[in-house]
Amino acid sequence: MRGNCQRLSWVGCRSDWPVAPMGIAMVNRYYQGLSEFHCYATRVTTGSMRLWVGTLERDMHKPANARVRLCDGSGRQVRVRLIRRADWERPFPAVSQDRFCKSFTFKGLRPGRMYRAYFERWRADVKAWEILRSASIRTLPKRLPLSASHAKPFTIALGSCHWPDHDGGRVGTAYRGLYDHPRDPHDSPDTFSHPRGKQVLSGWKSRRVNRYLNKTRDGSMYDIAHKTSWRQWVYPGTRTREYFLTITFSRHGHGSGIRMTVKGWLVRDVDLDERRKRILTQRAFRFSRKLT
């Protein structure tokens, strides 16, 4: 126990902090199923990431002792931050006192690498850390890959917010399918964004990629849905949770230009038999455009 504490001393570990012996792990309902706790990356760069942990649900108890562990692709722990009860913050100070959260920035990471974050709390009754939620985050690459090299492009996915349980897990399963078994490895997202509210995904056409001058930054920007035409993109609310997009970026030519490819995906049910149903993603459209 003393050795573990010394190993974590750089994050302020004290001798009275509960540290489980190496090898002890818990499999619990939070990690295996639906969890009221959350772990998100709110900002990612080539060498850092900012993580948000906590809950937006009501009537949740603040963990007296919690931590966020960051592991590399091999499972080796590279960073850890500890959270005491007094460290928790309120996401909506004027609304509620029972929701709580905490944000951390992890620096000194390697670009273009996958990391896994674990949000855990200490269980004194079994003397072990309990995993509340985990998340996989990839740092940004130093530069976009060349399209001619057939390397995986940098891929961003955009999808609607969705109920994790009310739709039977259809949308969440479809999202995960792009990671677990994509037909094209290039479709596997490096980052996934879930904006809230109705999405504007039905009107995607090549002419909708607008280039305009951003005078405030004295440079060019590319906007998929222009601010003045967002209403033209809204589709009926009955299909809000059935579409999402993947947008890939790569360099073309001698590396000075950027190519963007947009794919629209439809969530589709496939009846294998009366007992089980498979959720698949079906590509609805695709277009590509050279930006520069």
N, C-alpha and C positions, 0 to 999 in steps of 0.2 A: 504493500500500500504506500509506503514511503517512496519507493522507486517511482511509482506512477505519479505521485504528486510532484516529485522533482521534475519529471518529464513534462508536466503541464505548468510548471511554475511561471513560464513566460506569459501566460494569460491570467496571472493573478491567482493561481491555485493556492489554497491555504490548507493547513494540516487538518482542519475540521471539515473540509469539503468531502462529501461522499464519493469515493472512487471505487468502482466495482473491480474485482480481480479480472485479469485478462481472460478472455474466453467465455465470460458470462454474457448471454444475450437472451432477450425475451421475444417470443412470437406472440403477438396479442391482437385483439380485434381492431385496434387502431391501424396497425401496420398492414393487416391483411384485408381490411374492408373499409367501409366508409368512416371517415374521421372528421370530427368537428374542428380539428386543428389544421393549420395550414403552414406551408413553407414555400415561399416564392422568391425568385430572383427579380428584383425591381430595377437593377442596373448592372450591365455587364460590359467590361472593356477587354482589351487584350491581356491585361494582367491583374484584373481585379473583378470582384462581383459584390453586389450589395444584396443581402438576403433579408427577407421579412418573415418572421415567425409569429404565431399567435392564433387568435380566433376572433371571428366576427359574430359568433353565436352568443346568445344570452345564457346566463345562469351557468357559466363554466367556471370551474375553480382554477385559480392561478397556481401553477406548480411552484412549490416552495424552492425547489432546486431543479434547474433545467440546464440544458446545454445545446449548442449547435456544433456538430462535427462536420468537417469537410474532408472528404477522402478523394484520392486520385483514381484513375482508371483501374489500377491494380488492387484497390481496396485499402491502400496505405493511408492512414490518417495524416493529413498535412497541416490542418488548422483546427482549433477548437475554441469556442467562446462560451463562457459560463454565464448563467442568468440566475439571480436570486429573486426572491419575491418582490423586494423593493425596487428591482430594476425594471419591472414591467411598466409599459406606458399605455395610455388610452388613445385608441385611434380616433374616437369621436368624443372629445372632452365635454362638449355641450349637450350630448345626447344620452350617453350611457356610461355607467361606471363599471359594468360587469364585463365588457369586452376589453381585451388586452393584447399587446403586441410588443415586439422588440425588433430593431433593425441593426445589422452588423455589416461592416465592409471588410472583406478579406482581400488582402493585397499580396503582392509577390507571387502571383500565379503564372503559369506558363500559357502562352497564347495558343489558341486552337486546340485546347485539351478538354476532355470531358471530366467533370467532377461530380461527385454525389454528396449531397448535404443531408444530414440526419438531424431532425429536431427530436430531442429526447427529454424525458423527465426521470428523476430519481425516485424509485419505489423503495421506501424504507422497509416495507413489510417483507419484501423478498430480497432486498439488498442487491438490486440490479437496475440498470438503466432500461427504460421502456421507450421504444420508438413510437413517437406520435405521428410523424409524417416524414417523408423523404422526398427529395427532388433531384433530378439530374440537370446539370447546367454545363454548357460548353462555353469557354471563353472565346472571344472574337479572334479570328486569324489576323496576322499582321497585314496580309494582303489577299485579295481575291484570287482564286485559282484561274489558270488559263483554260478557256473553253476548249481549245484545240488539244489539250493534254488529256482530255476525258476524265479529269479529276472531278470529284464531287464539288459542285458549286456551293456557295454559301446560300442556305435555304431558310427562308422565313415563312412560317405558317400563320395565317390569320383565321380565327374562328369565332363563332358566337359564344357568349356565356351560355351555360346550360345547367339544368338540374342534374346532379350526379346520380339521382335515383328515380326521379319522376318519370323519365322516359325509358326506364328499364336499362339504362346504361348504353343506349344506342350511340349517342354522339361521342361519349367518352371512349367507348370501344373503338369507334372509327378513328378517332384521333390517335389512339395508341397503336392502331394497326399500321400507321405510317412509320412508326418506330420499330415495331416488332417484326413485321413481315411485309415491307413495301415491295411492289412488283419491280420498281426501279429504285435502286439505292439512292439515286439523286433526289428522290422525293422525300427522303427522311429529313425532317426539319432540324436545323441547328438551334432554332428558337421558335417558340409558339406563343402568340399573343391572343388573349381572349378578351376583346373589348366587351363592355356591357351594353345591353340594350339591343334593339333590332339592328341587324347588319345590312350592308348595302352591297350585296354580292350578286344580284341577278342580272345587272346591266353591264357586266364586264365585256368590253370589246376593245380591240386594239386602239380605236380612236379615242378611248377614254383615258389613255395615258397622256396627261397634259404636261407640257413643259412651260414653266413660267419663270420670270425673273424675280428673285427675292431681293428687293432693294435694301432691306435692312442688313443683310449679310453680304451684299455685293457679289452675288453668285447665282448659279442656276440650281433649281430644285425640280424634282419630278414628283408629281402628285397624282395618285391613281384616281381618286374621286375629288374633283375640284370643289372648293368650298361653296361655290355658287350653284352647283348642280347636284347636291347630295340627294335631293328629293327624287330625282330621276332614277336613283339607284335602288330605292327601297322596294322590296318585293313583299307579297302578302305574308302577314305574320304567321300563318299556318305552316310555313316552310322555313321559319327563321332558324330552327336548330338542325337543318338538314344540309347546309352548305358550308364549306370552308375553302380556303385558298392556300396554295403554296407558291411562293415567289422566289426564284433563284437568281443569283447574281454571279457573274463570272467576267473575266477579262477576255477581250478578243483582239484580233490583229497582233500587234507586237506588245500587247499588254497595256496600251494607252486608252483603249475604249472599254466600255462596260456594256454587257448584254444582260437584259432582264427577260426572264420567261415566267409567265403567269399560268397556273393551272387551277381550274375550278373543280371541286370534288363534291360528289353527292353521296350521302349516306344511304346505303341500300340494304334491305333485309333479304336474306336468301334462306328459304325453307329447305333444310336438308332432310328432315323427316318430321313427324308429328311431335317428337320429343325435344328437338333442339333447333335453334335458329342461329345462323351465322350473320354477323354484321360485316359488310364489305364497304370499301370505298370505290366508287366508280367515277372515272374522270369525265367531267361534263364538258369542258372546253380547254383550249390551250392557245396561247399566242406568245410570240417572242418579239422583242423590239431592241434595237441597238440604241442605247441612251446617249453615248458619246462616241 
